Amino acid sequence: MSRYLVAALYKFAPLVPDAALQADLKTVCERHAVFGTLLLAREGINGTIAGPAAGVQAVLVRLRAIPGLAELEHKESPADEQPFLRMKVRLKREIVTMGITDIDPVGDVGTYVEAKDWNELITAPDVVTIDTRNDYEVRIGQFEGAINPETVSFREFPDWFRQFRETRPNARIAMYCTGGIRCEKATAFARMEGVDEVFHLKGGILKYLETVPEAESRWQGECFVFDRRVAVRHGLEAGTHTLCHACREPLGPEDLRSPDYVPGASCPHCVEIRTADQRERYAERHRQEELARARGEWHLGQPGAPREADG
């Protein structure tokens, strides 16, 4: 049995986030030894938390007691180590930042598609499949035949999508992301842009990898996740990727064999854009982290979640 339970969650719902709710949720999480990140905004909640199973369930009960979150769904996966260093509850303008203020992810989104029906949809000849995640995530895994927008951040997606629509104005569109939040907001944007037939994978890649047998899967590679596991594969088992502590890019086995990979200092993705002084600072930080790890401690510079979760 794994020592920790990881719960990824989100829901678009009209909330009234304030400092009192923020403080209350942080207290509840810390009381139950639950760490991670929760983002609260007027459009809903987004986050990933981890801790003892009983503690995580207690936090979920508290979250579902908030008006609008009674039907909050979550996805579970096991972890042998606590994947987060601390608990953060943040008040935000958006729970996943697109930068478009007049869309309605609560009332007007695309059509949900269950994981078991996803293969049939994306193999239809008139359907275009779009990965709404960022480039570093797509690089380590995606659905067969999906389009990679090559975005650095989700803020770039609206401009990319508008250009794409000029080339395929009548396409039926299927969108997906890690846990469902980005593709849900992306379909709301598509609806606002006048797209009638737009679909999204309910529960995201994580639900697909959890429920679809590997022998039937159209997923290729691993799925990047926003905690110290870095990536997961079918059955939500831990993947083979790690992080470059210099640039926080996910690194696969081939990257680790590269002569440009120096633990804690550089990797093939950043060696050309970092100075020698920067690489030496990163190497020293890595040495301090390893010393702290040997003492059974966490070094303050040691990364917990590789990037802030946005879907």
C-alpha positions in Angstrom: 0.0 0.0 0.0 1.3 3.5 -0.9 1.7 5.9 2.0 0.0 8.8 0.3 -3.0 9.6 -1.7 -2.9 12.3 -4.4 -6.2 13.9 -5.4 -6.4 16.2 -8.5 -9.6 18.3 -8.6 -11.3 21.2 -10.3 -14.7 22.6 -10.9 -16.0 25.6 -12.7 -18.7 27.1 -10.4 -19.6 30.6 -9.2 -17.7 31.0 -5.9 -17.1 33.9 -3.5 -13.4 33.4 -2.7 -12.1 35.6 0.2 -9.4 35.6 2.8 -11.6 33.9 5.4 -12.2 30.9 3.1 -8.6 30.9 2.1 -7.5 30.7 5.8 -10.1 28.1 6.7 -9.0 25.7 3.9 -5.4 26.1 4.7 -6.1 25.3 8.4 -8.1 22.2 7.4 -5.4 20.9 5.1 -2.6 21.4 7.6 -4.6 19.8 10.4 -4.9 16.7 8.3 -1.2 16.7 7.1 -2.4 17.4 3.5 0.0 19.4 1.3 -0.3 20.8 -2.3 -2.0 23.7 -4.0 -5.6 25.0 -4.2 -6.5 27.9 -6.4 -9.8 29.7 -5.7 -11.4 32.3 -8.1 -14.8 33.6 -8.9 -15.0 30.9 -11.7 -14.3 28.0 -9.4 -11.6 25.8 -7.9 -8.5 24.0 -9.2 -5.7 22.1 -7.4 -3.9 19.0 -6.4 -3.4 17.8 -2.9 -1.7 14.8 -1.2 -1.5 13.3 2.2 -2.8 10.3 4.2 -5.9 8.9 2.6 -8.1 9.8 5.6 -6.7 13.3 5.6 -7.4 13.8 1.9 -10.9 12.6 2.2 -11.5 15.0 5.1 -10.4 17.9 3.0 -12.6 16.8 0.1 -15.6 16.7 2.5 -14.8 20.3 3.5 -14.5 21.4 -0.1 -17.8 19.8 -1.1 -19.5 21.7 1.8 -18.7 25.0 0.0 -21.8 26.3 -1.9 -21.4 25.4 -5.6 -18.9 22.5 -5.0 -21.2 19.8 -3.8 -20.6 17.8 -7.0 -16.9 18.4 -7.0 -15.2 15.4 -8.7 -11.6 14.3 -8.2 -9.1 11.8 -9.5 -7.0 9.7 -7.2 -3.5 8.2 -7.6 -1.0 6.7 -5.1 2.4 8.0 -4.2 5.1 6.4 -2.1 6.5 9.8 -1.0 4.7 13.1 -0.2 4.9 14.9 -3.6 4.5 18.4 -2.2 6.6 20.4 0.3 3.9 22.6 1.8 0.2 23.7 1.5 -0.7 26.7 -0.5 -4.2 28.2 -0.9 -4.3 31.1 -3.4 -6.9 33.6 -4.5 -6.7 34.1 -8.2 -8.5 35.9 -11.0 -8.8 32.6 -12.9 -8.3 29.1 -11.8 -6.5 28.4 -15.1 -5.2 31.5 -16.7 -6.3 32.1 -20.3 -6.7 35.9 -20.1 -10.1 36.0 -21.8 -12.6 37.5 -19.4 -15.9 37.2 -21.2 -16.1 33.4 -21.7 -18.5 31.3 -19.7 -16.9 28.0 -18.6 -19.8 27.4 -16.2 -22.7 27.7 -18.6 -21.5 27.2 -22.1 -18.8 24.5 -22.8 -18.3 21.7 -25.3 -19.7 18.2 -25.1 -18.2 15.9 -22.5 -16.8 12.6 -23.9 -16.2 9.7 -21.5 -12.8 8.0 -21.6 -14.3 4.8 -22.9 -15.8 6.6 -25.9 -12.7 8.8 -26.7 -11.0 6.4 -29.1 -14.1 6.3 -31.4 -14.3 10.1 -31.5 -10.7 10.9 -32.3 -10.4 8.2 -35.0 -13.4 9.6 -36.9 -12.2 11.0 -40.2 -13.9 14.4 -39.8 -12.5 15.1 -36.3 -9.4 17.2 -35.5 -7.9 16.4 -32.1 -6.1 19.3 -30.3 -3.8 19.1 -27.3 -4.5 22.1 -25.1 -1.4 21.7 -22.9 1.9 23.5 -23.2 4.9 22.4 -25.3 6.9 20.8 -22.5 4.0 18.6 -21.6 3.2 17.5 -25.1 6.8 16.6 -25.7 6.7 13.6 -23.4 3.3 12.2 -24.5 0.1 12.8 -26.5 -2.7 11.1 -28.2 -1.9 9.6 -31.6 -2.5 12.1 -34.4 -3.2 15.1 -32.1 -2.2 18.6 -33.1 0.4 20.3 -30.8 -0.2 24.1 -30.7 3.3 24.5 -29.3 2.2 27.0 -26.7 4.5 28.1 -23.9 1.5 29.1 -21.7 -2.2 28.7 -21.9 -2.5 32.5 -22.6 -1.2 31.8 -26.1 -4.0 29.3 -26.9 -6.7 31.8 -28.0 -4.5 33.4 -30.6 -3.3 30.0 -31.9 -6.9 28.7 -32.0 -8.1 31.7 -34.0 -5.4 31.1 -36.6 -6.1 27.4 -36.7 -9.8 28.1 -37.3 -8.9 30.0 -40.5 -7.5 26.8 -41.9 -10.2 24.4 -40.7 -13.4 26.5 -40.3 -15.8 23.5 -40.5 -13.9 20.9 -38.5 -15.4 19.0 -35.7 -12.9 19.5 -32.8 -11.9 17.2 -29.9 -9.8 18.8 -27.1 -8.0 17.2 -24.2 -5.6 18.1 -21.3 -4.2 16.6 -18.2 -7.2 16.6 -15.8 -9.9 18.3 -17.9 -9.8 21.9 -16.8 -7.9 23.5 -19.6 -9.8 21.7 -22.3 -13.1 22.6 -20.6 -12.1 26.2 -20.7 -10.8 25.9 -24.2 -14.1 24.5 -25.4 -15.9 27.4 -23.8 -13.6 29.7 -25.7 -14.3 27.8 -28.9 -18.1 28.0 -28.3 -17.7 31.8 -27.9 -15.8 31.8 -31.2 -18.8 30.2 -32.9 -17.7 26.5 -33.0 -20.8 24.3 -32.7 -19.3 20.8 -32.6 -16.5 20.8 -30.0 -15.8 18.0 -27.6 -13.6 17.4 -24.6 -12.3 14.4 -22.7 -14.0 14.1 -19.4 -11.5 13.7 -16.6 -8.7 14.4 -19.0 -5.7 12.2 -19.8 -5.5 11.0 -16.2 -9.0 9.5 -16.4 -8.2 7.9 -19.7 -5.0 6.3 -18.4 -6.8 5.1 -15.3 -9.7 3.4 -17.1 -8.7 2.5 -20.7 -6.7 -0.8 -21.0 -3.2 -0.2 -22.4 -3.8 -2.7 -25.2 -6.7 -0.5 -26.4 -5.0 2.8 -25.8 -4.2 5.5 -28.4 -2.0 7.4 -25.9 1.7 7.5 -26.7 4.3 8.2 -24.1 3.8 9.5 -20.5 1.6 12.2 -19.0 3.3 15.1 -17.3 1.9 15.8 -13.8 2.4 18.8 -11.5 4.2 17.2 -8.6 7.4 15.3 -7.8 6.3 12.2 -9.7 6.8 14.3 -12.9 5.0 11.9 -15.1 2.6 8.9 -15.0 1.7 6.2 -17.4 -1.2 3.7 -17.8 -2.8 2.7 -14.5 -1.4 6.0 -13.2 1.8 4.3 -12.2 4.9 6.6 -11.8 6.6 7.2 -15.1 10.3 7.3 -16.1 10.8 11.1 -16.3 12.6 13.3 -13.9 13.2 17.1 -13.8 16.1 19.2 -14.8 16.7 21.2 -11.6 18.2 24.0 -13.6 15.2 24.7 -16.0 12.6 22.3 -14.6 12.0 20.6 -18.0 10.9 17.0 -17.9 13.8 14.6 -18.8 13.4 11.1 -20.2 16.0 8.3 -20.3 17.5 9.6 -23.5 18.0 13.1 -22.0 19.7 11.6 -19.0 22.2 9.9 -21.3 23.0 13.1 -23.1 26.5 14.6 -22.6 24.7 17.9 -22.0 23.0 16.5 -18.9 24.8 17.4 -15.7 22.7 16.7 -12.6 21.4 19.9 -11.1 23.3 22.1 -13.6 22.1 21.6 -17.2 20.2 19.4 -19.7 19.8 19.3 -23.5 17.0 21.8 -23.2 18.8 24.5 -21.3 22.6 24.0 -21.8 22.7 26.5 -24.7 20.7 29.2 -22.9 22.5 29.2 -19.5 25.8 30.9 -18.8 28.7 29.0 -17.1 28.1 31.1 -13.9 24.5 30.1 -13.9 25.3 26.4 -14.4 27.8 26.6 -11.5 25.2 28.1 -9.2 22.7 25.4 -10.2 25.3 22.7 -9.5 26.0 24.2 -6.0 22.3 24.3 -5.2 22.0 20.7 -6.3 24.9 19.7 -4.0 23.2 21.4 -1.1 20.0 19.6 -1.9 21.7 16.2 -2.0 23.4 16.9 1.4 20.0 17.9 2.9 18.4 14.7 1.4 21.2 12.6 3.0 20.3 14.1 6.4 16.6 13.4 5.8 15.8 17.1 5.4 14.3 19.3 2.6 16.5 22.0 1.2 14.6 25.3 0.7 15.7 25.4 -3.0 14.6 21.9 -3.7 11.6 21.9 -6.1 8.4 20.3 -5.0 5.8 20.7 -7.7 7.8 21.2 -10.9 5.4 24.0 -12.1 2.2 25.4 -10.7 -0.7 23.1 -11.8 -2.9 24.6 -14.5 -4.9 21.6 -15.5 
